């Protein structure tokens, strides 16, 4: 019997270590995975758009304007080298980006998404401030204001981005 215990104990310890390593690996993978990987901005969903409008007015309008008009001369750098807040209406460039990038820029910041170490902007990252669902809702609200031609171009861009 002592011979069997000598063999069983190391196997149990090894199996226990494997279970712990798998659990740690799963936790690490979860923490690196986007928390709302299945999120989306649906400009045709009145509930999501209404939530997005409310959150936009509370968190975004002070810089990007109550009517999504952005700050004046948004393409001209300020004295501090940063750019003013751009418009999110059809006159801006928001619709030139796929939803996933817009979500990422809003959640973790422009520099992090673009890989621009040291890039300075007045646009804060909203991770830990807004839940993912509210960020997607803001994007739905913004998209709901675009004319059909702009929406169609941005939808095409989303499709191309997802294929790559």
C-alpha positions in Angstrom: 0.0 0.0 0.0 2.9 2.4 0.8 4.1 1.9 -2.8 0.8 3.0 -4.3 0.7 6.2 -2.0 4.2 7.1 -3.3 2.8 7.1 -6.8 -0.6 8.7 -6.1 0.6 11.7 -4.1 2.8 13.2 -6.9 0.0 12.6 -9.5 -2.5 14.4 -7.3 -0.1 17.3 -6.7 0.6 17.5 -10.5 -3.1 17.4 -11.3 -3.7 20.1 -8.7 -1.0 22.3 -10.2 -2.4 21.8 -13.7 -5.9 22.9 -12.5 -4.4 26.0 -10.8 -2.5 26.9 -13.9 -5.6 26.5 -16.1 -7.6 28.7 -13.7 -4.9 31.4 -13.7 -4.6 31.2 -17.5 -8.4 31.5 -17.9 -8.5 34.5 -15.6 -5.7 36.2 -17.5 -7.4 35.6 -20.8 -10.7 36.9 -19.5 -9.0 40.1 -18.2 -7.4 40.8 -21.6 -10.5 40.0 -23.6 -12.8 43.0 -24.4 -15.5 43.0 -21.7 -18.2 43.6 -24.2 -16.9 41.8 -27.2 -20.4 41.2 -28.4 -21.4 44.9 -28.0 -22.7 46.9 -30.9 -24.1 50.4 -31.7 -27.6 50.0 -33.2 -28.8 53.4 -34.4 -32.2 51.8 -35.1 -32.8 50.7 -31.5 -34.8 53.6 -29.8 -33.9 52.3 -26.3 -30.2 52.2 -27.0 -30.3 55.6 -28.8 -32.2 57.2 -25.9 -29.7 55.9 -23.4 -26.9 57.1 -25.6 -28.3 60.6 -25.9 -28.6 60.9 -22.1 -25.1 59.6 -21.5 -23.7 61.8 -24.4 -25.3 64.9 -22.8 -23.8 64.0 -19.4 -20.3 62.9 -20.5 -19.5 64.2 -24.0 -21.5 67.3 -24.9 -19.4 69.7 -22.8 -16.6 69.2 -25.3 -18.2 67.8 -28.4 -21.3 70.1 -28.3 -24.9 69.5 -27.5 -25.6 69.2 -31.2 -22.5 67.1 -31.9 -20.9 70.2 -33.5 -17.5 69.9 -31.9 -15.3 72.8 -31.0 -14.5 75.7 -33.4 -11.5 75.1 -35.7 -11.3 71.5 -34.6 -8.7 70.7 -37.3 -6.3 73.4 -36.0 -4.0 72.6 -33.1 -4.3 74.6 -30.0 -1.3 76.4 -28.4 -0.7 73.3 -26.3 -0.4 71.2 -29.4 -3.6 69.3 -28.9 -6.6 69.3 -31.2 -10.0 70.6 -30.2 -12.8 68.2 -29.8 -14.1 67.2 -33.3 -17.8 67.2 -34.3 -19.6 63.9 -34.3 -22.2 65.0 -36.8 -21.8 64.4 -40.5 -19.4 67.3 -40.9 -16.8 65.6 -38.7 -14.7 62.5 -39.2 -16.3 60.1 -36.7 -18.1 58.3 -39.4 -14.7 57.6 -41.1 -14.0 55.0 -38.4 -15.5 51.6 -37.8 -17.5 51.1 -34.6 -14.9 48.9 -32.9 -12.2 51.6 -33.2 -14.6 54.3 -32.0 -15.5 52.1 -29.0 -11.8 51.4 -28.3 -10.9 55.1 -28.6 -13.6 56.0 -26.2 -12.9 53.2 -23.7 -9.1 53.0 -23.5 -8.1 56.2 -25.3 -6.9 57.3 -28.7 -3.2 56.8 -28.0 -3.7 53.2 -26.8 -5.9 52.2 -29.8 -3.6 53.9 -32.4 -0.4 52.7 -30.7 0.8 56.3 -30.4 2.9 56.2 -27.2 3.1 59.7 -25.7 0.3 61.2 -27.8 -1.4 63.8 -25.8 -5.1 64.6 -26.2 -7.8 66.2 -24.1 -10.1 63.2 -24.8 -10.2 61.1 -21.7 -10.5 57.3 -21.7 -13.8 56.2 -20.2 -12.8 52.8 -18.9 -14.0 52.5 -15.4 -16.2 55.6 -15.8 -18.8 54.3 -18.3 -19.8 50.7 -18.7 -19.4 49.2 -22.1 -23.1 49.2 -22.8 -23.2 53.0 -22.3 -20.3 53.6 -24.6 -22.0 51.5 -27.3 -25.2 53.5 -26.6 -23.4 56.8 -27.1 -22.1 55.5 -30.4 -25.7 54.4 -31.4 -27.0 57.9 -30.6 -24.2 59.6 -32.6 -24.9 57.3 -35.6 -28.6 57.9 -35.3 -28.0 61.6 -36.3 -26.2 60.9 -39.5 -27.9 61.2 -42.9 -28.6 57.9 -44.7 -25.6 58.3 -47.2 -23.1 58.8 -44.3 -24.6 55.9 -42.3 -24.4 53.6 -45.4 -20.7 54.5 -45.9 -19.9 53.9 -42.3 -21.8 50.6 -42.3 -19.7 49.5 -45.3 -16.6 50.5 -43.4 -17.7 48.4 -40.4 -18.2 45.4 -42.7 -14.8 45.8 -44.3 -13.1 46.2 -40.9 -14.8 43.0 -39.6 -13.6 41.0 -42.6 -10.0 42.0 -42.1 
